[in-house]
Amino acid sequence: MKSSDSQRATRPARAVTITEVATQAGVSTASVSRVLAGSRFVGSRMRERVLATVAKLDYHPNRLARDLRVGLRKVIGVIIPDLQNPFFPEVVHGVEAALYTAGYTLVLGHSGGLAERERTHLAVLRGEGVAGLILIPDSEREASYETLHSWDIPVVAVDRTPSGLEVDLVTSSNRVGAREATSHLLAHGYKTIALINGQKGVSVAQERLAGYQEALHAARVPLQEAFVIHSDFRQEGGRMAMCRLLDLPRPPRAAVVANNLMALGALQAIHERGLRIPDEVAIVGFDDMPWATSLRPPLTAVAQPAEEIGRTAAQLLLERLRSPGRLPRRVVLPTRLIIRASCGAHAPTGVEPVVVSAARKHGQTNKSVNSEYPAFKPPVPAGPGL
């Protein structure tokens, strides 16, 4: 094959234009547009001729060009901080489902936990002219979102509160969930309970710390600063945090871990030390994942309604597009404590785990139990200070 032939073979095919369709079909470009738009003011013969030509030429309308021409861009930008965390793709799934139903598509950006990368995605999305933005903030620093102050599009924040932005927010009852997780361990006799938490500057980490502290205070259990470790919401961070706890002269007998990846890391550290769960260390995670029931023992976890969070965020954005002047709304969806064996409970074969629902209002507990584990008997202390 000649070099020129090779270049032609690898060169992308040129897109067919609407003018070429019109010429081939023997009609005007306006007629082609009306057929493609499904107009009822087009005769059946013309419709058949145009559609046959479209199929023959393999014509695909340039949606971007059309949207820009009519002043409408039905694309929404979405930025998440971590693709490896199953919670965030579930949120995006809910977002996409709601947007697709409304005729919108999404463009996804992954910040990777880096503020600079997040700013780059924001700049790219602005250049693309997206109609709106759904943002799971990576940074709490107000300076990171300066571009959004001058960017006249609706923005909905998810999961975390971005500093300096007055926008709609969808999150879960983080404080209540952490309080219920800690209270559950306290009620079963554990007195030395650690918290493996996310970064100090992230709003969800602050809320989960507050719930943990409230539960200890209500039970009159002193807070031990050495038992609170801030990490990075990633598996290795959870592993290193648990190693630090286990290296203490008197390590905790239980731990609440503030997200799913860190819970995996904490479990890894426990197994590496040859310790038994829950006999020597009990653990409760935050975020319930399908793999939680495959662990041995199955993991007790605070479940967040990830897909519902995503759907709600998309609905708020669509509302904002219709009514740009309304006041910002904050939607807090309830968490559920799902009790399994990692905290010491044991379920009969074939029985579903206990589900404890967090209150929707006033931060109070509203429990509903689906026939569950038998009454839990606290473990016998292995020395002083369970």
N, C-alpha and C positions, 0 to 999 in steps of 0.2 A: 504493500500500500504506500502511495506517495505521502510525503510529509503533510502536504496541503489537505489530502483526504483524511489523514489522521486527525488533523486539527479540526476539520469539520465534524468528524465523528464524535469528538469529545466536547465540542462546543454545545452549551445548553440550547435547546430548541427555542426559537423566537415565539413569543406569545401571539396568538391570533387576535386581531383587533376586531372591534364591533363593526368598523367600516368594511372590513373584508367580509364579514358575515352578511352585511347588508348588500354589498355588491354581488356576492355569489347568489344570494336569495332573490335579488332583483327588487329590493324594497329600500326604504329609507332607514337611516340609523335610528330615527325616532320610532319607527315601526318595530324594529328589533328590540328596542328598550321596552316598548309596551308589551310585547309578547313575553319577554323575560320577567317583567314585573307582574304578569298574570292579569293584565287589564282585560276587562270584559268587552271593551270597545275595539276588538280585533276580530276579524272574520276567521272562521274555522280553517279555510284554505290557506290564508296567509300564515296563521299560527302553525299549521302543519309544515308549510314550506320553510319557515324560519327555524323551527325546532329540528327539522331534518338537516338543515345546513349547519346548525350549531353542533349536532352530533357528528356530522361528516368532518367538519374542520376541528373538532375537539376544542371548541371555544369555551373559555372560563371567564366570566365577568371579573373585572378588576374591582373588587369590593372596596379596597382602600381608596382608589381614585374616585369611585362613586360617592363614598362617604364624605371625602374632602370637598367634592364638588357641591354637595347639597348641605354642607356645614354640619354633618353628623358623623361621629366616629364611634361605632358601637363596639369598642374594645375597652376592656378594663385592665389596668395593671395590678398585679399582685406581687408583693415582696414578702418572702419568708426567711427566717434566719438559719434554718437547718433542715436540709432535705433528708438527713439520716434519722431524724427524730420522727417516728411514725405519727405523732400527734399533728404535726404541721401539714403533711400531705392529706390527712383526713379532713382538716379544716378546709384545705384547697378543694377537696372533692365536694364538700358542701357548697362552697362558693361557686364552683363551676356549674353544678347542677341547677342552682337558682338562676345564674346568669344565662345559661343556655336556654332555659325556658322563656326568658325575657328577650331572647334574640341577640344576646351579647356573647362575645368570646373574651378570653383572658390571655394576657401575656404574663408569664411567670418569671420573676427574678429571684435569685438565691443569694443572699448577702454573705452566707458562710460565717456569720458571727462577726463580720468586720465592718466597722462604721464607714470606712472609705469605699468599700465595695457596695454598701447600701447606697451611698451618695451617687456612685456611678450609675446604678440601676435607676435611681430617681431621675437623673439627668437624661438617660436614654429614653425612659418612658415619657418624659416631658417632650423630648424631641419627636417621639412617635405620635404625639397628640392624642393620648388616651383620654377617654371621656371621664374616667374616675380612677381612684386608687384605693385598694385595700392593703393595709400595711400592718405586718406584725413587726413592731419596731425592734431593731437590734440595739440601738443606743438610747439612753435616757437623756442624753445631753441635748439641750435646746438648740445649740448651734448646728446640730446635725440636720435639722429640718427647716433651716432658713429658706430653702428653695420653695417649700410648700406654702410659705406665707404669701409669696407673690404669684403662686400658681393657682389660677382660678378654676379649680376642679374640685368636686366633692371627694373627701377622704374619710375612710372609716378605719379606725385602729382596731386591732384584734389582739386579745390575750393580754397585752401590755399597754400601759399608759405612756404615750410619748410626751415628754416634757415640753411645755410651751405651745402645745397645739390644742385648740378648742375644736375638737372633732367628735363625731360619733364613735362610741367604743362598745365592743362586745367582748365580754370576758366571762369567767366562771367564778363561783364563790370560793376563791382560793383560801380565804381566811377561815371560813367555816369548814372547808374540807380538811385543812391541816389541823384545826382544833379537834374535829371528830376523830381523825386518825390518832392523834396523841391521846385524847381522852379514852379511846378504845383500849390502848395499851395500858394506860393508868388503871382503868377499871378492871383489868385482868391481872393486876398485881405488880406490874413493872414500875419501878421507881427511878431507875437510871435510864433515861431515854434521850438519845441524841437526835439532832436534826442535821442532815446533809442537804444543804440548800444551794440555790443558784447564786449568781453574782449579786453583790449588795445593791448595786444601782438599779436592778431590774424590779419593776413594781410587783410582779407576781412573787418574787422572792421575799420582798418586804411583807406582803400580805400573808404568805405561808409562815414566815417567822412570827408574825403577830399572832396567828392562830395557835401555833405551838406554844408560845409564851402564855397565852390566855388559858390554855388547858392546864399547864403546870401551875399557874397562879390559882386557878379554881380548885385544884387538888392540893394546894399548899405544899407543893413540891418545889424546892429551891432550884432556880435556873443555874446550871453549871456552864460557864462560858466555854470551857474546853469541849463541851458536848455539841456546840454549834459550829459547823464548818461550812464556809461558803466556797463553792466550786464553780464549774463552768457549764452545767447542764449537759455534760457529755459523759460517756461511759468511763473513760480513763479518769476523769475528774472524780466520779463517784467511787472508783476503785481506790484512788489515792486518799480520798477523804476517809473511807472506811479503814484503810490501813492505819491512818493517823489515830483514829479512835481506838482501834484494837491494840495499838502500841502504848496507850495510856496505862499508868500504874494500876488504875481500877477502871477498865473499859466499861462502857454502857452495856446493859443487857438487852436493849432494844433500840431501834432507830426508825425514824420517819425520813424517807428520802424523797426529795422534792420534784423528781421527774423520772420518767421510765428509763432513760439511758443511764442515768446515775444509779438507779436501782440495780440495773444489770451489772454495773461496775462494782457496786457494794456487795452483791451476791458473789461476784468473782473473787473479791478479796476474802470473803468469809470462807469460801471453798478452798482457796489457796492456803488458808491457815488450818484447814482440817477441822473447822468448827461445825457444829450441827445446828440447823435451823428447824424449829425455833428453840430447841433445848438450851442452846448456849447463847444464841443471838436471835431475837425476833425482829422482823422487819415489815414495814408497811411502805408501799410505794405511792407515787402520785402519777396518775395516768394509768388507766387499765387498758392493757393490750391483749390481743388474742393469744399471744404466747404466755401470758401470765398463768394460764391453767396448765400449760405444758411443763412448767418448772416443778421441781421436786424439792420441797413441797410447793404447791401452788401459791402464788403471791397475793397477799391482801393488798388492795390498792384503792386509792381515791380515783373514781372515774369522772372524767370530764366529757361533756357531750360535744366532741370535736366537730362532727358533721353539722350538728345543729348550730354551733357557733359560726361555722362558715356560711350556712344558709342565712342566718340572721344578719350577718355582716353584709351579704349581698343584697338582702331585702332593704336594709337601711340605706345602702348606697343608691339603690333604685329609687327609693323614696326621696332621697336628697336630690337626685337628678330631676325629679318631678317638682319638688318644692325646695329650691335651694336656700330659701330664706328662713327655714324653720330653725329652732334652737337645737343645739346638739343633744343627743340622747345617749344615755349609758345603760346598756342592757347587761344584767348579771344573771347567767344561767346556773342552775343548781348543780352541785357535784353529788356523787353517791359513794359511800364507803362500801366496798365489796369485800366481805370478810372471808378469807380462805386460811389455809393451814400455816402460812409463814409467820403468823402472829400467835400461833398456839392452838387455834381452833382446828377441829377434826370433823369432817363431814362424812356421813355414811355414803357408801357407793351409790352413785346415780342421783344424789341429792344436790340441788343447785346451791350456790353459796348465799350467805346472808347478804342482803342489800339494805343499807341504811341511807336514806335520802336526806341530804342537807336541806335546811329551811330556805325558802325563797325570800323570806322577809325577816328583817330585824336581826339577822344572824343567829336565829334560834334553831334548835334541832327539831326535825319532824321525821320520826322514824317509822318506816314500814318494813316489815320483815316477811320475806317469801319463805315459807316453811323450810327450815334451815338446819344449821348445825345444832347439836344438843348444847345445853348450857355448858359454858366453858369453865373448867376448873383451873385456877391459876397454877402455874408450875411451881414446884417446890424449890425454894432458893438454894443455889449452890454456893453457900457461904453468905456472908452479910451483904446487904444492899442488892436486892433483886434488880 
